[in-house]
Amino acid sequence: RVTTNDTLLVHLLSEVFVGFRRAFPEINLDIVVGNEPLNLSRRDADIAVRATERPPESLIGRRLAGIRWAIFAASGDAPKNFTAADARRYDWVGLSDGIGGPRPTKWLLDHAGADRIVYRLNTVLGLAEAVVAGGGMALIPCFIGDATPGLTRVAFPEPEIEAGLWLLTHPDLKNTARVRAFMDYTAAEVGKRRAIIECTDVPAAKRS
């Protein structure tokens, strides 16, 4: 049993999970999707794939990548030469409190102001679609925004907004064969996608 959130499942992990099943057909997967972390100490799940800045100390695992966020706009409305000083001139799509980590929300409040966050969601999954539909600009993880037709990356915020992508399990399960197989496979497959997740394919000159 593996828990992750809707955004990671839809935009990153479905292909990885199906590939794991092909590689290990004797192991069945039970995917539990939720934006609130399950309690692995209670064995709500065996493994968690989570975006977090600080994983629980009671779990062990590995940091697979850093999830980089960028500012995106609908392609027909994307401003040129955008800087943080321009943020208050635009409407923004933002996240509800407690969703997506505190850094994107803090950046928006500091630079755009609460009155310019005109559309809020309690899931990262809908951010890109809201921007494409004309709801405003938004901070969106690069691996989502860059893959969404109708979006243009406007800028990277400064300071960088990043959360870790973690693969976690309970210490009692770390040597279980099925858990070890899943963690090794998932780490390798996500590693192949690390440049997309971290936006390291973008020249440094364009990161401001």
CORDADA-V967974 format. One record per residue. N is the residue number from 0. RES is the residue in three letters. SS is DSSP state (@ for helix, = for strand, . for the rest). PHI is phi as a letter, one per 30 degrees, with the letter a starting at -180 (none if undefined). OMEGA is omega in whole degrees, 0 to 359 (none if undefined). Layout:
n-><N | N>
res-><RES | RES>
ss-><SS | SS>
phi-><PHI | PHI>
omega-><OMEGA | OMEGA>
This chain:
n-><0 | 1 | 2 | 3 | 4 | 5 | 6 | 7 | 8 | 9 | 10 | 11 | 12 | 13 | 14 | 15 | 16 | 17 | 18 | 19 | 20 | 21 | 22 | 23 | 24 | 25 | 26 | 27 | 28 | 29 | 30 | 31 | 32 | 33 | 34 | 35 | 36 | 37 | 38 | 39 | 40 | 41 | 42 | 43 | 44 | 45 | 46 | 47 | 48 | 49 | 50 | 51 | 52 | 53 | 54 | 55 | 56 | 57 | 58 | 59 | 60 | 61 | 62 | 63 | 64 | 65 | 66 | 67 | 68 | 69 | 70 | 71 | 72 | 73 | 74 | 75 | 76 | 77 | 78 | 79 | 80 | 81 | 82 | 83 | 84 | 85 | 86 | 87 | 88 | 89 | 90 | 91 | 92 | 93 | 94 | 95 | 96 | 97 | 98 | 99 | 100 | 101 | 102 | 103 | 104 | 105 | 106 | 107 | 108 | 109 | 110 | 111 | 112 | 113 | 114 | 115 | 116 | 117 | 118 | 119 | 120 | 121 | 122 | 123 | 124 | 125 | 126 | 127 | 128 | 129 | 130 | 131 | 132 | 133 | 134 | 135 | 136 | 137 | 138 | 139 | 140 | 141 | 142 | 143 | 144 | 145 | 146 | 147 | 148 | 149 | 150 | 151 | 152 | 153 | 154 | 155 | 156 | 157 | 158 | 159 | 160 | 161 | 162 | 163 | 164 | 165 | 166 | 167 | 168 | 169 | 170 | 171 | 172 | 173 | 174 | 175 | 176 | 177 | 178 | 179 | 180 | 181 | 182 | 183 | 184 | 185 | 186 | 187 | 188 | 189 | 190 | 191 | 192 | 193 | 194 | 195 | 196 | 197 | 198 | 199 | 200 | 201 | 202 | 203 | 204 | 205 | 206 | 207>
res-><ARG | VAL | THR | THR | ASN | ASP | THR | LEU | LEU | VAL | HIS | LEU | LEU | SER | GLU | VAL | PHE | VAL | GLY | PHE | ARG | ARG | ALA | PHE | PRO | GLU | ILE | ASN | LEU | ASP | ILE | VAL | VAL | GLY | ASN | GLU | PRO | LEU | ASN | LEU | SER | ARG | ARG | ASP | ALA | ASP | ILE | ALA | VAL | ARG | ALA | THR | GLU | ARG | PRO | PRO | GLU | SER | LEU | ILE | GLY | ARG | ARG | LEU | ALA | GLY | ILE | ARG | TRP | ALA | ILE | PHE | ALA | ALA | SER | GLY | ASP | ALA | PRO | LYS | ASN | PHE | THR | ALA | ALA | ASP | ALA | ARG | ARG | TYR | ASP | TRP | VAL | GLY | LEU | SER | ASP | GLY | ILE | GLY | GLY | PRO | ARG | PRO | THR | LYS | TRP | LEU | LEU | ASP | HIS | ALA | GLY | ALA | ASP | ARG | ILE | VAL | TYR | ARG | LEU | ASN | THR | VAL | LEU | GLY | LEU | ALA | GLU | ALA | VAL | VAL | ALA | GLY | GLY | GLY | MET | ALA | LEU | ILE | PRO | CYS | PHE | ILE | GLY | ASP | ALA | THR | PRO | GLY | LEU | THR | ARG | VAL | ALA | PHE | PRO | GLU | PRO | GLU | ILE | GLU | ALA | GLY | LEU | TRP | LEU | LEU | THR | HIS | PRO | ASP | LEU | LYS | ASN | THR | ALA | ARG | VAL | ARG | ALA | PHE | MET | ASP | TYR | THR | ALA | ALA | GLU | VAL | GLY | LYS | ARG | ARG | ALA | ILE | ILE | GLU | CYS | THR | ASP | VAL | PRO | ALA | ALA | LYS | ARG | SER>
ss-><. | = | = | = | . | @ | @ | @ | @ | @ | @ | @ | @ | @ | @ | @ | @ | @ | @ | @ | @ | @ | @ | . | . | . | . | . | . | . | = | = | = | . | . | . | . | . | . | @ | @ | @ | . | . | . | . | = | = | = | = | = | = | . | . | . | . | . | . | = | = | = | = | = | = | = | = | = | = | = | = | = | = | = | = | @ | @ | @ | . | . | . | . | . | . | @ | @ | @ | @ | @ | @ | . | . | = | = | = | = | . | . | . | . | . | . | @ | @ | @ | @ | @ | @ | @ | @ | @ | @ | . | . | @ | @ | @ | = | = | = | = | = | . | . | @ | @ | @ | @ | @ | @ | @ | @ | @ | . | . | . | . | = | = | = | = | = | @ | @ | @ | @ | . | . | . | . | . | = | = | = | = | = | . | . | . | . | . | . | = | = | = | = | = | = | = | = | = | @ | @ | @ | . | . | . | @ | @ | @ | @ | @ | @ | @ | @ | @ | @ | @ | @ | @ | @ | @ | @ | . | @ | @ | @ | @ | @ | . | . | . | . | . | @ | @ | @ | . | .>
phi-><none | b | c | a | c | d | d | d | d | d | c | b | c | e | d | d | d | d | d | d | d | d | d | b | d | d | c | d | c | b | c | c | c | a | d | c | d | d | c | d | d | c | i | d | a | d | b | b | c | b | c | a | d | b | d | e | d | d | c | b | l | b | d | d | a | c | d | c | c | b | c | b | b | e | e | d | c | d | d | c | h | d | b | e | d | d | e | d | d | b | d | b | c | b | c | d | e | i | c | i | i | d | d | e | d | d | d | d | d | d | c | c | j | d | d | c | d | c | b | b | b | c | a | d | e | c | e | d | d | d | d | e | d | j | d | k | d | a | d | b | e | e | d | c | d | d | c | c | d | j | c | b | d | c | a | c | d | b | d | e | c | a | b | d | c | c | c | b | b | d | e | d | c | d | c | d | e | d | d | d | d | d | d | d | d | d | d | d | d | d | e | d | c | d | d | d | d | c | h | d | d | c | e | e | d | c | c | b>
omega-><184 | 175 | 174 | 179 | 186 | 182 | 180 | 181 | 186 | 189 | 186 | 197 | 182 | 179 | 179 | 182 | 178 | 177 | 177 | 180 | 178 | 182 | 182 | 185 | 179 | 180 | 176 | 178 | 173 | 186 | 179 | 184 | 178 | 179 | 173 | 183 | 173 | 183 | 180 | 178 | 176 | 181 | 169 | 176 | 178 | 186 | 175 | 170 | 191 | 169 | 183 | 175 | 182 | 180 | 180 | 181 | 181 | 182 | 176 | 179 | 184 | 175 | 186 | 183 | 171 | 181 | 182 | 177 | 175 | 177 | 180 | 175 | 172 | 190 | 181 | 183 | 186 | 178 | 177 | 177 | 181 | 171 | 181 | 180 | 180 | 191 | 183 | 179 | 189 | 168 | 183 | 169 | 183 | 180 | 174 | 181 | 177 | 181 | 174 | 182 | 186 | 188 | 178 | 180 | 180 | 180 | 180 | 180 | 182 | 189 | 181 | 183 | 185 | 184 | 178 | 174 | 193 | 184 | 183 | 177 | 177 | 175 | 176 | 186 | 185 | 184 | 185 | 182 | 179 | 179 | 178 | 182 | 177 | 182 | 182 | 175 | 181 | 165 | 185 | 174 | 185 | 185 | 175 | 184 | 182 | 182 | 184 | 177 | 178 | 178 | 174 | 176 | 185 | 184 | 167 | 177 | 175 | 357 | 183 | 174 | 184 | 172 | 179 | 171 | 189 | 173 | 193 | 174 | 178 | 181 | 181 | 184 | 190 | 181 | 176 | 188 | 183 | 179 | 180 | 179 | 181 | 183 | 179 | 181 | 183 | 178 | 180 | 183 | 177 | 177 | 177 | 182 | 188 | 181 | 179 | 182 | 185 | 180 | 180 | 175 | 183 | 178 | 182 | 182 | 182 | 185 | 178 | none>
